């Protein structure tokens, strides 16, 4: 598979090219960056020194179509919508990491992101959570990868929501996310003295990833789902921990909940159910999955409320972005979806 990355200079772009360079069935043939055109990849991503001599280039649709079977679009929101139509005409398979084609409802998209220039394509993309849309991804020409916070929330909540046992109008999700989710470009809010030693609520309501959560969880439930979502910036570089509060309308035992998660994700190699009786990591923690494509899920039952508290942890740059994108490429190509993604992480980190 010949693969290119449009917008390869950021943190997600760096992980995309790293994964592609070590992927046994992929060849990285093209990387683009307007800012760093003509410079070696390692001048921006120093961890890749001596790995490759590839240089950044300017974006050119003819170059992409000549050199690539797959192209990953790692560009700012609203930039993909002007690139995708011309790329689709070339026959290149597209995996878009922006938000431009995630939301199927034009009105909902425009509420969160502004006017969409190509709404006719919204229904032609496949939402790229492999665990929910594997069969659709297999035959897709355009995959829209989910937001990192949405990935954690949707993967964690979907199994219990599928049971019909909870109040679908009252789903509360609180996510803590590391600084790399803010991207490579810095601002006062990401400046180290302001970001260190902090738990900062930065979007307590109306976060745009709410639209993805409601879209996907409503599809799982078969009826409308309402999500109350809040996000916090915390003092770590990589990782997300989502705490998901699901209020029960009928009683579920711990054994039944175990069974629900195991059955829902029985064939999913990157989902691990974590609920241990001993040790310091009894429930999911992003610290132990840094650099991996795993999403760890655990739960506790609160009989007082009553509710199920689901914990979902992943690396925002891997399972929340580049790893999920590579997993989609593997599925589209018809090879084992774990190919190039089996790194178990580092601990301690």
C-alpha positions in Angstrom: 0.0 0.0 0.0 1.4 3.4 -1.0 0.3 6.0 1.5 0.6 9.8 1.8 0.0 12.2 4.7 -1.3 15.7 3.9 -0.4 17.9 6.8 2.3 15.7 8.4 4.0 18.3 10.6 1.8 18.2 13.7 1.7 15.7 16.6 -0.9 13.5 14.9 1.0 13.7 11.6 4.2 12.7 13.4 2.5 9.5 14.7 0.9 8.8 11.4 4.2 8.9 9.5 5.9 6.9 12.3 3.3 4.1 12.1 3.4 4.1 8.3 7.2 3.9 8.2 7.2 0.8 10.4 4.1 -0.8 8.9 5.1 -4.1 7.2 2.6 -3.7 4.3 2.7 0.1 3.7 5.1 2.4 2.0 5.2 6.1 2.9 5.5 7.9 -0.5 4.4 11.5 0.2 4.2 13.9 3.1 3.1 17.5 2.8 3.4 20.7 4.8 3.2 24.3 3.5 5.3 25.5 6.4 8.1 23.0 6.1 8.1 22.2 2.4 11.6 21.1 1.2 12.7 20.1 4.7 13.5 16.6 5.9 10.9 14.9 8.0 13.4 14.5 10.9 13.8 18.3 11.1 10.2 18.5 12.5 9.9 15.0 14.1 13.4 14.4 15.6 12.4 10.9 16.9 12.5 9.8 13.2 16.2 10.7 12.6 18.0 8.1 10.6 14.7 6.3 9.9 14.0 8.0 6.5 15.2 10.7 4.2 11.8 11.7 3.0 11.1 15.4 2.7 8.0 17.5 3.1 6.4 18.7 -0.2 3.7 21.1 -1.1 0.2 19.7 -1.6 -0.6 18.8 -5.2 -3.5 16.6 -6.2 -1.7 15.1 -9.2 1.3 14.1 -7.0 -1.0 12.5 -4.4 -2.9 10.6 -7.1 0.3 9.4 -8.8 2.1 8.3 -5.6 -0.6 7.1 -3.3 -3.3 4.5 -2.9 -4.3 5.9 0.4 -4.1 9.5 1.6 -4.5 10.7 5.2 -5.8 14.2 5.5 -4.4 15.7 8.7 -5.4 19.3 8.1 -7.4 21.9 10.1 -11.2 21.7 10.3 -12.9 23.1 7.2 -9.8 22.6 5.1 -10.6 19.0 4.1 -13.9 19.9 2.5 -12.1 21.7 -0.3 -9.6 18.9 -0.8 -11.8 15.8 -0.7 -14.0 16.3 -3.8 -11.0 16.5 -6.2 -9.2 13.6 -4.5 -12.3 11.4 -4.7 -12.2 11.9 -8.5 -8.7 10.4 -8.7 -9.7 7.1 -7.1 -7.4 7.5 -4.1 -8.9 6.2 -0.9 -9.2 9.0 1.7 -9.0 8.8 5.5 -9.8 12.2 6.9 -8.8 13.1 10.4 -10.6 16.5 10.5 -14.3 17.0 11.5 -15.4 18.0 8.0 -17.3 14.8 7.2 -18.0 13.3 10.6 -21.5 14.7 11.1 -24.1 13.4 8.8 -26.7 16.0 9.5 -25.8 19.3 7.7 -27.8 21.5 10.2 -26.0 19.9 13.2 -22.6 20.2 11.4 -23.2 23.9 10.7 -24.3 24.6 14.3 -20.9 23.5 15.6 -18.5 24.3 12.7 -20.1 26.8 10.3 -21.2 26.5 6.7 -20.3 23.3 4.9 -19.2 23.7 1.3 -20.0 20.2 0.1 -22.9 18.9 2.1 -23.7 16.3 -0.6 -20.7 14.4 0.6 -21.7 14.1 4.3 -23.7 11.0 3.6 -21.0 9.4 1.6 -18.4 9.2 4.3 -18.1 6.4 6.8 -17.5 7.3 10.5 -14.2 5.7 11.4 -14.7 3.9 14.7 -13.7 0.5 13.6 -15.5 -1.3 16.4 -18.9 0.1 15.2 -18.5 0.4 11.4 -16.1 -2.3 10.3 -18.3 -3.6 7.5 -18.9 -0.2 6.1 -15.2 0.7 6.3 -14.3 -2.3 4.3 -15.9 -0.8 1.1 -15.4 2.9 1.9 -13.6 5.4 -0.3 -13.9 8.2 2.3 -13.5 7.5 6.0 -13.9 10.3 8.5 -12.0 9.5 11.7 -13.7 10.5 15.0 -12.5 13.1 17.4 -10.3 11.8 20.2 -12.7 12.7 23.0 -15.6 11.3 21.0 -13.7 8.1 20.5 -13.2 7.5 24.2 -16.8 8.4 25.0 -18.5 6.4 22.3 -16.5 3.3 22.7 -17.0 3.3 26.5 -20.8 4.1 26.4 -22.0 2.1 23.4 -22.3 -1.4 24.9 -24.5 -0.4 27.9 -26.6 2.0 25.7 -27.3 -0.9 23.3 -29.2 -2.7 26.1 -32.0 -0.3 26.5 -31.5 -0.4 30.3 -30.6 3.2 30.8 -32.2 6.7 30.6 -31.2 7.9 27.2 -32.1 11.5 27.9 -29.5 11.8 30.8 -26.1 10.6 29.8 -23.3 12.5 31.5 -19.7 12.3 30.3 -16.7 14.1 31.8 -13.3 13.8 30.0 -9.8 14.7 31.1 -7.3 15.2 28.2 -3.6 15.8 27.8 -1.9 18.8 26.2 -1.1 17.1 22.9 -4.8 17.3 22.0 -4.3 21.1 21.6 -1.9 20.4 18.7 1.5 21.6 17.8 0.7 25.3 17.6 1.0 26.9 21.0 -1.0 29.6 22.8 -1.2 31.0 26.3 -3.5 28.2 27.4 -0.9 25.5 26.3 2.1 27.4 27.5 3.9 25.2 30.1 3.6 27.5 33.1 -0.2 27.7 32.5 -0.7 24.1 31.6 1.4 22.4 34.3 -0.2 21.4 37.6 -3.6 22.2 36.4 -7.1 20.7 36.0 -8.8 23.3 33.8 -12.4 23.0 32.6 -12.1 24.4 29.1 -15.4 23.4 27.5 -17.9 22.6 30.3 -20.9 22.8 27.8 -21.5 22.8 24.1 -18.3 21.0 23.1 -18.5 20.2 19.4 -17.6 16.5 19.9 -21.0 16.2 21.6 -22.5 16.0 18.1 -20.5 12.9 17.2 -21.4 11.3 20.5 -25.1 11.8 20.0 -25.0 10.8 16.4 -23.2 7.5 17.0 -24.9 6.6 20.3 -28.3 7.3 18.9 -27.5 4.9 16.1 -26.5 2.2 18.7 -29.7 2.8 20.8 -32.0 3.0 17.8 -33.5 6.2 19.2 -32.4 9.7 20.2 -29.7 10.0 22.8 -28.9 13.2 24.7 -25.3 13.6 26.0 -24.2 16.2 28.6 -20.5 16.5 28.0 -17.7 18.4 29.7 -14.0 18.5 29.0 -11.0 19.3 31.2 -7.3 20.0 30.4 -5.0 18.1 32.8 -1.3 17.9 33.4 -0.3 15.1 31.1 1.0 15.1 27.5 -0.9 12.1 26.0 -4.1 10.5 27.1 -7.8 10.8 27.7 -9.8 9.4 30.6 -13.6 9.7 30.1 -15.9 9.1 33.1 -19.3 8.1 31.8 -22.4 8.2 34.0 -25.3 6.0 32.8 -28.4 6.1 34.9 -30.2 2.8 35.1 -33.9 2.2 34.4 -33.7 -1.5 35.1 -31.3 -3.3 37.4 -28.1 -4.9 35.9 -25.8 -7.0 38.0 -22.0 -6.8 37.7 -22.0 -10.2 36.0 -24.5 -9.0 33.4 -22.5 -5.9 32.7 -19.3 -7.9 32.3 -21.2 -10.1 29.8 -22.5 -7.0 27.9 -19.1 -5.6 27.4 -17.5 -8.9 26.5 -20.2 -9.8 23.9 -20.2 -6.3 22.3 -16.5 -6.3 21.9 -15.8 -10.0 21.6 -14.0 -9.8 18.2 -12.3 -6.4 18.8 -8.5 -6.8 19.3 -7.9 -3.2 20.7 -10.6 -3.2 23.4 -9.7 -4.4 26.8 -12.1 -4.7 29.8 -10.2 -3.6 32.9 -11.8 -4.3 36.4 -9.3 -5.8 38.7 -9.6 -6.6 42.4 -6.0 -5.8 43.4 -3.2 -3.5 42.3 -3.0 0.2 41.7 -4.4 0.1 38.2 -7.7 -1.6 39.0 -9.6 0.5 36.4 -8.5 2.1 33.1 -5.7 4.7 33.3 -4.2 6.5 30.2 -0.8 6.2 31.8 -0.4 2.6 30.9 -1.6 2.8 27.3 0.6 5.7 26.0 1.7 5.0 22.4 -0.8 2.2 21.9 -3.9 1.6 19.9 -5.8 0.2 22.9 -8.9 1.6 24.5 -9.3 0.3 28.0 -12.8 0.1 29.5 -13.9 -0.5 33.1 -16.9 0.1 35.3 -18.4 0.4 38.7 -22.0 0.1 39.9 -23.4 2.8 42.1 -26.5 1.3 43.7 -27.3 4.5 45.6 -28.1 6.6 42.5 -28.6 4.0 40.7 -26.0 4.3 37.9 -23.2 2.6 36.1 -19.9 4.6 36.0 -17.9 3.6 32.9 -14.2 4.5 32.7 -12.7 4.7 29.2 -9.0 5.4 28.6 -7.0 5.8 25.4 -4.0 7.7 23.9 -5.6 10.7 22.1 -2.9 10.7 19.4 -3.1 6.9 18.6 -6.5 5.3 19.2 -8.0 8.7 19.2 -6.4 9.7 15.9 -3.5 8.2 13.9 -3.8 4.6 15.2 -7.5 4.5 14.5 -6.8 5.9 11.0 -4.2 3.1 10.3 -6.7 0.6 11.6 -9.2 1.8 9.1 -6.7 1.6 6.3 -5.9 -2.0 7.2 -9.6 -2.8 7.1 -10.1 -1.1 3.8 -7.2 -3.0 2.4 -8.5 -6.3 3.6 -5.6 -7.2 5.9 -5.5 -8.0 9.6 -6.6 -4.8 11.3 -3.9 -5.1 13.9 -1.1 -4.9 11.3 1.5 -2.3 12.4 -0.4 -1.4 15.6 0.7 -4.1 18.1 3.0 -1.9 20.2 2.1 -2.6 23.8 3.2 0.8 25.3 5.7 1.8 27.9 5.4 1.5 31.6 6.4 3.4 33.6 6.0 6.5 31.5 
